[in-house]
Amino acid sequence: MCGRYYIDAEARELGRILREAEQGPGSSMAQATMKVGEIFPTNIVPVLGAHGAALMKWGYSGYKNRVINARSETAIEKPMFRKSLLERRCLIPASGYFEWQRTPSGGKTKQKYALYRPDKSICMAGLWRQEQGEELPVFVILTREAGAGIAHIHDRMPVILPEALWSPWVSAAADPVRLMEQAIQTVAFRAV
């Protein structure tokens, strides 16, 4: 699961994306509320699609709550995600993401970790759609089983695509299942 991530506005790679999203389509109100720093579900953030950067809102409307993640292994089977997986894929640029691990003492205490690629921004694979009543498109982050080096923190992680797959991912012609099989499995982590 990926319940929060972060965007370092000072990161060189992300600066261009932030500027492009601010100047792209969308209302001035949406542009004024674009978030950087720690990103929470329902925040308005920059997302990369086939036509460049745009602003989107994090979370599909679900049956009871917002749906913020989709399991990559079953997305093709789920009516909520199938059409988006086949036709509307996006990339969510970030500096990294957060996960929480239960502390050995048990109880409700959890240790927060930042997970990232040293000296590189990441792009998480996502799906988007336009929903009735929403001014902006909405997106979810695809998740997968965690890589061996971080499974002790959390059993799931975002599908993080290497840069060579960014353009094929947003192309409707590419096979999304095959691309997800090539996701990055190793990330660094630190307690925060």
Contact map, one row per residue, 1 for C-alpha under 8 A:
111000000000000000000000000000000000000000000000000000000000000000001000000000000000000000000000000000000000000000000000000000000000000000000010000000000001110000000000000000000000000000000000
111110000000000000000000000000000000000000000000000000000000000000011000000000000000000000000000111000000000000000000000000000000000000000001010000000000001110000000000000000000000000000000000
111110000000000000000000000000000000000110000000000000000000000000010000000000000000000000000000011000000000000000000000000000000000000000000000000000000000000000000000000000000000000000000000
011111000000000000000000000000000000011110000000000000000000000000000000000000000000000000000000111000000000000000000000000000000000000000000000000000000000000000000000000000000000000000000000
011111100000000000000000000000000000011100000000000000000000000000000000000000000000000000000111110000000000000000000000000000000000000000000000000000000000000000000000000000000000000000000000
000111110000000000000000000000000001111000000000000000000000000000000000000000000000000000000111110000000000000000000000000000000000000000000000000000000000000000000000000000000000000000000000
000011111000010000000000000000000001111000000000000000000000000000000000000000000000000000001111000000000000000000000000000000000000000000000000000000000000000000000000000000000000000000000000
000001111110010000000000000000000001100000000000000000000000000000000000000000000000000000000110000000000000000000000000000000000000000000000000000000000000000000000000000000000000000000000000
000000111110011001000000000000000001100000000000000000000000000000000000000000000000000000000000000000000000000000000000000000000000000000000000000000000000000000000000000000000000000000000000
000000011111011000000000000000000000000000000000000000000000000000000000000000000000000000000000000000000000000000000000000000000000000000000000000000000000000000000000000000000000000000000000
000000011111111000000000000000000000000000000000000000000000000000000000000000000000000000000010000000000000000000000000100000000000000000000000000000000000000000000000000000000000000000000000
000000000111111100000000000000000000000000000000000000000000000000000000000000000000000000000000000000000000000000000000000000000000000000000000000000000000000000000000000000000000000000000000
000000000011111110000000000000000000000000000000000000000000000000000000000000000000000000000000000000000000000000000000100000000000000000000000000000000000000000000000000000000000000000000000
000000111111111111000000000000000000000000000000000000000000000000000000000000000000000000001100000000000000000000000000100000000000000000000000000000000000000000000000000000000000000000000000
000000001111111111100000000000000000000000000000000000000000000000000000000000000000000000000000000000000000000000000000000000000000000000000000000000000000000000000000000000000000000000000000
000000000001111111110000000000000000000000000000000000000000000000000000000000000000000000000000000000000000000000000000000000000000000000000000000000000000000000000000000000000000000000000000
000000000000111111111000000000000000000000000100000010000000000000000000000000000000000000000000000000000000000000000000000000000000000000000000000000000000000000000000000000000000000000000000
000000001000011111111100000000000000000000000100000010000000000000000000000000000000000000000000000000000000000000000000000000000000000000000000000000000000000000000000000000000000000000000000
000000000000001111111110000000000000000000000000000000000000000000000000000000000000000000000000000000000000000000000000000000000000000000000000000000000000000000000000000000000000000000000000
000000000000000111111111000000000000000000000000000111000000000000000000000000000000000000000000000000000000000000000000000000000000000000000000000000000000000000000000000000000000000000000000
000000000000000011111111100000100000000000000110000011100000000000000000000000000000000000000000000000000000000000000000000000000000000000000000000000000000000000000000000000000000000000000000
000000000000000001111111000000100100000000000000000001100000000000000000000000000000000000000000000000000000000000000000000000000000000000000000000000000000000000000000000000000000000000000000
000000000000000000111111100000000000000000000000000000000000000000000000000000000000000000000000000000000000000000000000000000000000000000000000000000000000000000000000000000000000000000000000
000000000000000000011111110000000000000000000000000011100000000000000000000000000000000000000000000000000000000000000000000000000000000000000000000000000000000000000000000000000000000000000000
000000000000000000001011111000000000000000000000000001100000000000000000000000000000000000000000000000000000000000000000000000000000000000000000000000000000000000000000000000000000000000000000
000000000000000000000001111101100000000000000000000001100000000000000000000000000000000000000000000000000000000000000000000000000000000100000000000000000000000000000000000000000000000000000000
000000000000000000000000111111100000000000000000000000000000000000000000000000000000000000000000000000000000000000000000000000000000000000000000000000000000000000000000000000000000000000000000
000000000000000000000000011111110000000000000000000000000000000000000000000000000000000000000000000000000000000000000000000000000000000000000000000000000000000000000000000000000000000000000000
000000000000000000000000001111111000000000000000000000000000000000000000000000000000000000000000000000000000000000000000000000000000000000000000000000000000000000000000000000000000000000000000
000000000000000000000000011111111100000000010000000000100000000000000000000000000000000000000000000000000000000000000000000000000000000000000000000000000000000000000000000000000000000000000000
000000000000000000001100011111111100000000000000000000100000000000000000000000000000000000000000000000000000000000000000000000000000000000000000000000000000000000000000000000000000000000000000
000000000000000000000000000111111100000000000000000000000000000000000000000000000000000000000000000000000000000000000000000000000000000000000000000000000000000000000000000000000000000000000000
000000000000000000000000000011111110000000010000000000000000000000000000000000000000000000000000000000000000000000000000000000000000000000000000000000000000000000000000000000000000000000000000
000000000000000000000100000001111111000000111100000000100000000000000000000000000000000000000000000000000000000000000000000000000000000000000000000000000000000000000000000000000000000000000000
000000000000000000000000000000001111101000111000000000000000000000000000000000000000000000000000000000000000000000000000000000000000000000000000000000000000000000000000000000000000000000000000
000001111000000000000000000000000111111000001000000000000000000000000000000000000000000000000000000000000000000000000000000000000000000000000000000000000000000000000000000000000000000000000000
000001111000000000000000000000000011111000000000000000000000000000000000000000000000000000000000000000000000000000000000000000000000000000000000000000000000000000000000000000000000000000000000
000111100000000000000000000000000001111100000000000000000000000000000000000000000000000000000000000000000000000000000000000000000000000000000000000000000000000000000000000000000000000000000000
000111100000000000000000000000000011111110100000000000000000000000000000000000000000000000000000000000000000000000000000000000000000000000000000000000000000000000000000000000000000000000000000
001110000000000000000000000000000000011111100000000000000100000000000000000000000000000000000000000000000000000000000000000000000000000000000000000000000000000000000000000000000000000000000000
001100000000000000000000000000000000001111100000000000001110000001010000000000000000000000000000000000000000000000000000000000000000000000000000000000000000000000000000000000000000000000000000
000000000000000000000000000000000000000111110000000000001110000000000000000000000000000000000000000000000000000000000000000000000000000000000000000000000000000000000000000000000000000000000000
000000000000000000000000000000000110001111111000000000001100000000000000000000000000000000000000000000000000000000000000000000000000000000000000000000000000000000000000000000000000000000000000
000000000000000000000000000001001110000001111100000000111100000000000000000000000000000000000000000000000000000000000000000000000000000000000000000000000000000000000000000000000000000000000000
000000000000000000000000000000000111000000111110000000111100000000000000000000000000000000000000000000000000000000000000000000000000000000000000000000000000000000000000000000000000000000000000
000000000000000011001000000000000100000000011111000011110000000000000000000000000000000000011000000000000000000000000000000000000000000000000000000000000000000000000000000000000000000000000000
000000000000000000001000000000000000000000001111100011110000000000000000000000000000000001111000000000000000000000000000000000000000000000000000000000000000000000000000000000000000000000000000
000000000000000000000000000000000000000000000111111111000000000000000000000000000000000001111000000000000000000000000000000000000000000000000000000000000000000000000000000000000000000000000000
000000000000000000000000000000000000000000000011111111000000000000000000000000000000000011100000000000000000000000000000000000000000000000000000000000000000000000000000010000000000000000000000
000000000000000000000000000000000000000000000001111100000000000000000000000000000000000001000000000000000000000000000000000000000000000000000000000000000000000000000010011000000000000000000000
000000000000000000000000000000000000000000000001111110000000000000000000000000000000000000000000000000000000000000000000000000000000000000000000000000000000000000000000000000000000000000000000
000000000000000000010000000000000000000000000001111111000000000000000000000000000000000000000000000000000000000000000000000000000000000000000000000000000000000000000000000000000000000000000000
000000000000000011011001000000000000000000000111101111100000000000000000000000000000000000000000000000000000000000000000000000000000000000000000000000000000000000000000000000000000000000000000
000000000000000000011101110000000000000000000111100111110000000000000000000000000000000000000000000000000000000000000000000000000000000000000000000000000000000000000000000000000000000000000000
000000000000000000001101110001100100000000011110000011111000000000000000000000000000000000000000000000000000000000000000000000000000000110000000000000000000000000000000000000000000000000000000
000000000000000000000000000000000000000000011110000001111100000000000000000000000000000000000000000000000000000000000000000000000000000111100000000000000000000000000000000000000000000000000000
000000000000000000000000000000000000000011111000000000111110000000000000000000000000000000000000000000000000000000000000000000000000000111100000000000000000000000000000000000000000000000000000
000000000000000000000000000000000000000111111000000000011111000000010000000000000000000000000000000000000000000000000000000000000000000001110000000000000000000000000000000000000000000000000000
000000000000000000000000000000000000000011000000000000001111100001111000000000000000000000000000000000000000000000000000000000000000000001110000000000000000000000000000000000000000000000000000
000000000000000000000000000000000000000000000000000000000111110001110000000000000000000000000000000000000000000000000000000000000010000001110000000000000000000000000000000000000000000000000000
000000000000000000000000000000000000000000000000000000000011111011100000000000000000000000000000000000000000000000000000000000000010000000000000000000000000000000000000000000000000000000000000
000000000000000000000000000000000000000000000000000000000001111111100000000000000000000000000000000000000000000000000000000000000000000000000000000000000000000000000000000000000000000000000000
000000000000000000000000000000000000000000000000000000000000111110000000000000000000000000000000000000000000000000000000000000000000000000000000000000000000000000000000000000000000000000000000
000000000000000000000000000000000000000000000000000000000000011111000000000000000000000000000000000000000000000000000000000000000000000000000000000000000000000000000000000000000000000000000000
000000000000000000000000000000000000000000000000000000000000111111100000000000000000000000000000000000000000000000000000000000000000000000000000000000000000000000000000000000000000000000000000
000000000000000000000000000000000000000010000000000000000011110111110000000000000000000000000000000000000000000000000000000000000000000000000000000000000000000000000000000000000000000000000000
000000000000000000000000000000000000000000000000000000000011110011111100000000000000000000000000000000000000000000000000000000000000000000010000000000000000000000000000000000000000000000000000
011000000000000000000000000000000000000010000000000000000111000001111100000000000000000000000000000000000000000000000000000000000000000000111000000000000000000000000000000000000000000000000000
110000000000000000000000000000000000000000000000000000000010000000111110000000000000000000000000000000000000000000000000000000000000000000011110000000000000000000000000000000000000000000000000
000000000000000000000000000000000000000000000000000000000000000000111111011000001000000000000000000000000000000000000000000000000000000000011110000000000000000000000000000000000000000000000000
000000000000000000000000000000000000000000000000000000000000000000001111111000000000000000000000000000000000000000000000000000000000000000000111000000000000000000000000000000000000000000000000
000000000000000000000000000000000000000000000000000000000000000000000111111100000000000000000000000000000000000000000000000000000000000000000111000000000000001000000000000000000001000000000000
000000000000000000000000000000000000000000000000000000000000000000000011111100000000000000000000000000000000000000000000000000000000000000000001000000000000000000000000000000000000000000000000
000000000000000000000000000000000000000000000000000000000000000000000111111111000000000000000000000000000000000000000000000000000000000000000000000000000000000000000000000000000000000000000000
000000000000000000000000000000000000000000000000000000000000000000000111111111001100100000000000000000000000000000000000000000000000000000000000000000000000000000000000000000000000000000000000
000000000000000000000000000000000000000000000000000000000000000000000001111111101100110000000000000000000000000000000000000000000000000000000000000000000000000000000000000000000000000000000000
000000000000000000000000000000000000000000000000000000000000000000000000011111101100000000000000000000000000000000000000000000000000000000000000000000000000000000000000000000000000000000000000
000000000000000000000000000000000000000000000000000000000000000000000000011111111100000000000000000000000000000000000000000000000000000000000000000000000000000000000000000000000000000000000000
000000000000000000000000000000000000000000000000000000000000000000000000000111111110000000000000000000000000000000000000000000000000000000000000000000000000000000000000000000000000000000000000
000000000000000000000000000000000000000000000000000000000000000000000000000001111110000000000000000000000000000000000000000000000000000000000000000000000000000000000000000000000000000000000000
000000000000000000000000000000000000000000000000000000000000000000000100001111111111100000000000000000000000000000000000000000100000000000000000000000000000000000000000000000000000000000000000
000000000000000000000000000000000000000000000000000000000000000000000000001111111111110000000000000000000000000000000000000000000000000000000000000000000000000000000000000000000000000000000000
000000000000000000000000000000000000000000000000000000000000000000000000000000111111111100000000000000000000000000000000000000000000000000000000000000000000000000000000000000000000000000000000
000000000000000000000000000000000000000000000000000000000000000000000000000000001111111110000000000000000000000000000000000000111000000000000000000000000000000000000000000000000000000000000000
000000000000000000000000000000000000000000000000000000000000000000000000001100001111111110000000000000000000000000000000000000100000000000000000000000000000000000000000000000010000000000000000
000000000000000000000000000000000000000000000000000000000000000000000000000100000111111110000000000000000000000000000000000000000000000000000000000000000000000000000000000100010000000000000000
000000000000000000000000000000000000000000000000000000000000000000000000000000000011111110000000000000000000000000000000000000000000000000000000000000000000000000000000000100000000000000000000
000000000000000000000000000000000000000000000000000000000000000000000000000000000011111111000000000000000000000000000000000000111000000000000000000000000000000000000000010100000000000000000000
000000000000000000000000000000000000000000000000100000000000000000000000000000000001111111100000000000000000000000000000000011110000000000000000000000000000000000000000111100000000000000000000
000000000000000000000000000000000000000000000011110000000000000000000000000000000000000111110000000000000000000000000000000011110000000000000000000000000000000000000000110000000000000000000000
000000000000000000000000000000000000000000000011100000000000000000000000000000000000000011111000000000000000000000000000001111000000000000000000000000000000000000000100110000000000000000000000
000000000000000000000000000000000000000000000111000000000000000000000000000000000000000001111100000000000000000000000000001111000000000000001000000000000000000000000000000000000000000000000000
000000100000010000000000000000000000000000000111000000000000000000000000000000000000000000111110000000000000000000000000111100000000000000000000000000000000000000000000000000000000000000000000
000011110000010000000000000000000000000000000000000000000000000000000000000000000000000000011111100000000000000000000000111100000000000000000000000000000000000000000000000000000000000000000000
000011110010000000000000000000000000000000000000000000000000000000000000000000000000000000001111100000000000000000011001110000000000000000000000000000000000000000000000000000000000000000000000
000011100000000000000000000000000000000000000000000000000000000000000000000000000000000000000111110000000000000001111000110000000000000000000000000000000000000000000000000000000000000000000000
010111000000000000000000000000000000000000000000000000000000000000000000000000000000000000000111111000000000000001110000000000000000000000000000000000000000000000000000000000000000000000000000
011111000000000000000000000000000000000000000000000000000000000000000000000000000000000000000001111100000000000111100000000000000000000000000000000000000000000000000000000000000000000000000000
011100000000000000000000000000000000000000000000000000000000000000000000000000000000000000000000111110000000000111100000000000000000000000000000000000001100000000000000000000000000000000000000
000000000000000000000000000000000000000000000000000000000000000000000000000000000000000000000000011111000000011110000000000000000000000000000000000000001100000000000000000000000000000000000000
000000000000000000000000000000000000000000000000000000000000000000000000000000000000000000000000001111100000011110000000000000000000000000000000000000011100000000000000000000000000000000000000
000000000000000000000000000000000000000000000000000000000000000000000000000000000000000000000000000111110111111000000000000000000000000000000000000000000000000000000000000000000000000000000000
000000000000000000000000000000000000000000000000000000000000000000000000000000000000000000000000000011111110111000000000000000000000000000000000000000000000000000000000000000000000000000000000
000000000000000000000000000000000000000000000000000000000000000000000000000000000000000000000000000001111100000000000000000000000000000000000000000000000000000000000000000000000000000000000000
000000000000000000000000000000000000000000000000000000000000000000000000000000000000000000000000000000111110100000000000000000000000000000000000000000000000000000000000000000000000000000000000
000000000000000000000000000000000000000000000000000000000000000000000000000000000000000000000000000001111111100000000000000000000000000000000000000000000000000000000000000000000000000000000000
000000000000000000000000000000000000000000000000000000000000000000000000000000000000000000000000000001101111100000000000000000000000000000000000000000000000000000000000000000000000000000000000
000000000000000000000000000000000000000000000000000000000000000000000000000000000000000000000000000001000111110000000000000000000000000000000000000000000000000000000000000000000000000000000000
000000000000000000000000000000000000000000000000000000000000000000000000000000000000000000000000000001101111111000000000000000000000000000000000000000000000000000000000000000000000000000000000
000000000000000000000000000000000000000000000000000000000000000000000000000000000000000000000000000111100001111100000000000000000000000000000000000000000000000000000000000000000000000000000000
000000000000000000000000000000000000000000000000000000000000000000000000000000000000000000000000000111100000111110000000000000000000000000000000000000000000000000000000000000000000000000000011
000000000000000000000000000000000000000000000000000000000000000000000000000000000000000000000000011110000000011111000000000000000000000000000000000000000000000000000000000000000000000000000011
000000000000000000000000000000000000000000000000000000000000000000000000000000000000000000000000011110000000001111100000000000000000000000000000000000001000000000000000000000000000000000001111
000000000000000000000000000000000000000000000000000000000000000000000000000000000000000000000001111000000000000111110000000000000000000000000000000000000000000000000000000000000000000000001111
000000000000000000000000000000000000000000000000000000000000000000000000000000000000000000000001111000000000000011111000000000000000000000000000000000000000000000000000000000000000000000111100
000000000000000000000000000000000000000000000000000000000000000000000000000000000000000000000011100000000000000001111101110000000000000000000000000000000000000000000000000000000000000000111000
000000000000000000000000000000000000000000000000000000000000000000000000000000000000000000000011000000000000000000111111110000000000000000000000000000000000000000000000000000000000000000110000
000000000000000000000000000000000000000000000000000000000000000000000000000000000000000000000000000000000000000000011111000000000000000000000000000000000000000000000000000000000000000000110000
000000000000000000000000000000000000000000000000000000000000000000000000000000000000000000000000000000000000000000001111100000000000000000000000000000000000000000000000000000000000000000000000
000000000000000000000000000000000000000000000000000000000000000000000000000000000000000000000010000000000000000000011111110000000000000000000000000000000000000000000000000000000000000000000000
000000000010110000000000000000000000000000000000000000000000000000000000000000000000000000001111000000000000000000011011111000000000000000000000000000000000000000000000000000000000000000000000
000000000000000000000000000000000000000000000000000000000000000000000000000000000000000000001111000000000000000000011001111100000000000000000000000000000000000111000000000000000000000000000000
000000000000000000000000000000000000000000000000000000000000000000000000000000000000000000111100000000000000000000000000111110000000000000000000000000000000000111100100000000000000000000000000
000000000000000000000000000000000000000000000000000000000000000000000000000000000000000000111100000000000000000000000000011111000000000000001100000000000000011110000000000000000000000000000000
000000000000000000000000000000000000000000000000000000000000000000000000000000000000000011110000000000000000000000000000001111100000000000001100000000000000011110000000100000000000000000000000
000000000000000000000000000000000000000000000000000000000000000000000000000000000000000011110000000000000000000000000000000111110000000000111100000000000000000000000000000000000000000000000000
000000000000000000000000000000000000000000000000000000000000000000000000000000001001100111000000000000000000000000000000000011111000000000111100000000000000000000000000000000000000000000000000
000000000000000000000000000000000000000000000000000000000000000000000000000000000001000111000000000000000000000000000000000001111100000011110000000000000000000000000000000000000000000000000000
000000000000000000000000000000000000000000000000000000000000000000000000000000000001000100000000000000000000000000000000000000111110000011100000000000000000000000000000000000000000000000000000
000000000000000000000000000000000000000000000000000000000000000000000000000000000000000000000000000000000000000000000000000000011111010111000000000000000000000000000000000000000000000000000000
000000000000000000000000000000000000000000000000000000000001100000000000000000000000000000000000000000000000000000000000000000001111110011000000000000000000000000000000000000000000000000000000
000000000000000000000000000000000000000000000000000000000000000000000000000000000000000000000000000000000000000000000000000000000111110000000000000000000000000000000000000000000000000000000000
000000000000000000000000000000000000000000000000000000000000000000000000000000000000000000000000000000000000000000000000000000000011111000000000000000000000000000000000000000000000000000000000
000000000000000000000000000000000000000000000000000000000000000000000000000000000000000000000000000000000000000000000000000000000111111111000000000000000000000000000000000000000000000000000000
000000000000000000000000000000000000000000000000000000000000000000000000000000000000000000000000000000000000000000000000000000000000111110000000000000000000000000000000000000000000000000000000
000000000000000000000000010000000000000000000000000000111000000000000000000000000000000000000000000000000000000000000000000000000100011111000000000000000000000000000000000000000000000000000000
000000000000000000000000000000000000000000000000000000111000000000000000000000000000000000000000000000000000000000000000000000011110011111100000000000000000000000000000000000000000000000000000
000000000000000000000000000000000000000000000000000000011111000000000000000000000000000000000000000000000000000000000000000000011110010111110000000000000000000000000000000000000000000000000000
000000000000000000000000000000000000000000000000000000011111000000010000000000000000000000000000000000000000000000000000000001111000000011111000000000000000000000000000000000000000000000000000
000000000000000000000000000000000000000000000000000000000111000000111100000000000000000000000000000000000000000000000000000001110000000001111100000000000000000000000000000000000000000000000000
010000000000000000000000000000000000000000000000000000000000000000011100000000000000000000010000000000000000000000000000000111100000000000111110000000000000011000000000000000000000000000000000
000000000000000000000000000000000000000000000000000000000000000000001111000000000000000000000000000000000000000000000000000111100000000000011111000000000000011000000000000000000000000000000000
110000000000000000000000000000000000000000000000000000000000000000001111000000000000000000000000000000000000000000000000000000000000000000001111100000000001111000000000000000000000000000000000
000000000000000000000000000000000000000000000000000000000000000000000011100000000000000000000000000000000000000000000000000000000000000000000111110000000001111000000000000000000000000000000000
000000000000000000000000000000000000000000000000000000000000000000000000000000000000000000000000000000000000000000000000000000000000000000000011111000000011100000000000000000000000000000000000
000000000000000000000000000000000000000000000000000000000000000000000000000000000000000000000000000000000000000000000000000000000000000000000001111101100111100000000000000000000000000010000000
000000000000000000000000000000000000000000000000000000000000000000000000000000000000000000000000000000000000000000000000000000000000000000000000111111100000100000000000000000000000000011000000
000000000000000000000000000000000000000000000000000000000000000000000000000000000000000000000000000000000000000000000000000000000000000000000000011111110000000000000000000000000000000011000000
000000000000000000000000000000000000000000000000000000000000000000000000000000000000000000000000000000000000000000000000000000000000000000000000001111110000000000000000000000000000000001100000
000000000000000000000000000000000000000000000000000000000000000000000000000000000000000000000000000000000000000000000000000000000000000000000000011111111110000000000000000000000000000001101000
000000000000000000000000000000000000000000000000000000000000000000000000000000000000000000000000000000000000000000000000000000000000000000000000011111111111000000000000000000000000000000000000
000000000000000000000000000000000000000000000000000000000000000000000000000000000000000000000000000010000000000000000000000000000000000000000000000111111110000000000000000000000000000000000000
000000000000000000000000000000000000000000000000000000000000000000000000000000000000000000000000001110000000000010000000000000000000000000000000000001111110000000000000000000000000000000000000
000000000000000000000000000000000000000000000000000000000000000000000000000000000000000000000000001110000000000000000000000000000000000000000000010001111111100000000000000000000000000000000000
000000000000000000000000000000000000000000000000000000000000000000000000000000000000000000000000000000000000000000000000000000000000000000000000110001111111100000000000000000000000000000000000
110000000000000000000000000000000000000000000000000000000000000000000000000000000000000000000000000000000000000000000000000000000000000000000011110000100111110000000000000000000000000000000000
110000000000000000000000000000000000000000000000000000000000000000000000000000000000000000000000000000000000000000000000000000000000000000000011111000000111111000000000000000000000000000000000
110000000000000000000000000000000000000000000000000000000000000000000000000000000000000000000000000000000000000000000000000110000000000000001111000000000001111100000000000000000000000000000000
000000000000000000000000000000000000000000000000000000000000000000000001000000000000000000000000000000000000000000000000000110000000000000001111000000000000111110000000000000000001001100000000
000000000000000000000000000000000000000000000000000000000000000000000000000000000000000000000000000000000000000000000000011110000000000000000000000000000000011111000000000000000000001110000000
000000000000000000000000000000000000000000000000000000000000000000000000000000000000000000000000000000000000000000000000011110000000000000000000000000000000001111101100000000000001011100000000
000000000000000000000000000000000000000000000000000000000000000000000000000000000000000000000000000000000000000000000000011000000000000000000000000000000000000111111100000000000000001100000000
000000000000000000000000000000000000000000000000000000000000000000000000000000000000000000000000000000000000000000000000001000000000000000000000000000000000000011111100000000000000000000000000
000000000000000000000000000000000000000000000000000000000000000000000000000000000000000000000000000000000000000000000000000000000000000000000000000000000000000001111110000000000000000000000000
000000000000000000000000000000000000000000000000000000000000000000000000000000000000000000000000000000000000000000000000000000000000000000000000000000000000000011111111100000000010000000000000
000000000000000000000000000000000000000000000000000000000000000000000000000000000000000000100000000000000000000000000000001000000000000000000000000000000000000011111111110000000000000000000000
000000000000000000000000000000000000000000000000010000000000000000000000000000000000000000000000000000000000000000000000000000000000000000000000000000000000000000011111111000000000000000000000
000000000000000000000000000000000000000000000000000000000000000000000000000000000000000000000000000000000000000000000000000000000000000000000000000000000000000000001111111011000000000000000000
000000000000000000000000000000000000000000000000000000000000000000000000000000000000000011100000000000000000000000000000000010000000000000000000000000000000000000001111111101010010000000000000
000000000000000000000000000000000000000000000000110000000000000000000000000000000000000111100000000000000000000000000000000000000000000000000000000000000000000000000111111100000000000000000000
000000000000000000000000000000000000000000000000010000000000000000000000000000000000000010000000000000000000000000000000000000000000000000000000000000000000000000000011111111000000000000000000
000000000000000000000000000000000000000000000000000000000000000000000000000000000000011110000000000000000000000000000000000000000000000000000000000000000000000000000000111111000000000000000000
000000000000000000000000000000000000000000000000000000000000000000000000000000000000000000000000000000000000000000000000000000000000000000000000000000000000000000000001001111100000000000000000
000000000000000000000000000000000000000000000000000000000000000000000000000000000000000000000000000000000000000000000000000000000000000000000000000000000000000000000001101111110010000000000000
000000000000000000000000000000000000000000000000000000000000000000000000000000000000000000000000000000000000000000000000000000000000000000000000000000000000000000000000000011111110000000000000
000000000000000000000000000000000000000000000000000000000000000000000000000000000000110000000000000000000000000000000000000000000000000000000000000000000000000000000000100001111111000000000000
000000000000000000000000000000000000000000000000000000000000000000000000000000000000000000000000000000000000000000000000000000000000000000000000000000000000000000000000000000111111100000000000
000000000000000000000000000000000000000000000000000000000000000000000000000000000000000000000000000000000000000000000000000000000000000000000000000000000000000000000000000000111111110000000000
000000000000000000000000000000000000000000000000000000000000000000000000000000000000000000000000000000000000000000000000000000000000000000000000000000000000000000001000100001111111111000000000
000000000000000000000000000000000000000000000000000000000000000000000001000000000000000000000000000000000000000000000000000000000000000000000000000000000000001010000000000000011111111000000000
000000000000000000000000000000000000000000000000000000000000000000000000000000000000000000000000000000000000000000000000000000000000000000000000000000000000000000000000000000001111111000000000
000000000000000000000000000000000000000000000000000000000000000000000000000000000000000000000000000000000000000000000000000000000000000000000000000000000000000010000000000000000111111100000000
000000000000000000000000000000000000000000000000000000000000000000000000000000000000000000000000000000000000000000000000000000000000000000000000000000000000001111000000000000000011111110000000
000000000000000000000000000000000000000000000000000000000000000000000000000000000000000000000000000000000000000000000000000000000000000000000000000000000000001111000000000000000000011111100000
000000000000000000000000000000000000000000000000000000000000000000000000000000000000000000000000000000000000000000000000000000000000000000000000011100000000000100000000000000000000001111100000
000000000000000000000000000000000000000000000000000000000000000000000000000000000000000000000000000000000000000000000000000000000000000000000000001111000000000000000000000000000000000111110000
000000000000000000000000000000000000000000000000000000000000000000000000000000000000000000000000000000000000000000111100000000000000000000000000000011000000000000000000000000000000000111111000
000000000000000000000000000000000000000000000000000000000000000000000000000000000000000000000000000000000000000000111100000000000000000000000000000000000000000000000000000000000000000001111100
000000000000000000000000000000000000000000000000000000000000000000000000000000000000000000000000000000000000000011110000000000000000000000000000000001000000000000000000000000000000000000111110
000000000000000000000000000000000000000000000000000000000000000000000000000000000000000000000000000000000000000011100000000000000000000000000000000000000000000000000000000000000000000000011111
000000000000000000000000000000000000000000000000000000000000000000000000000000000000000000000000000000000000001111000000000000000000000000000000000000000000000000000000000000000000000000001111
000000000000000000000000000000000000000000000000000000000000000000000000000000000000000000000000000000000000001111000000000000000000000000000000000000000000000000000000000000000000000000000111
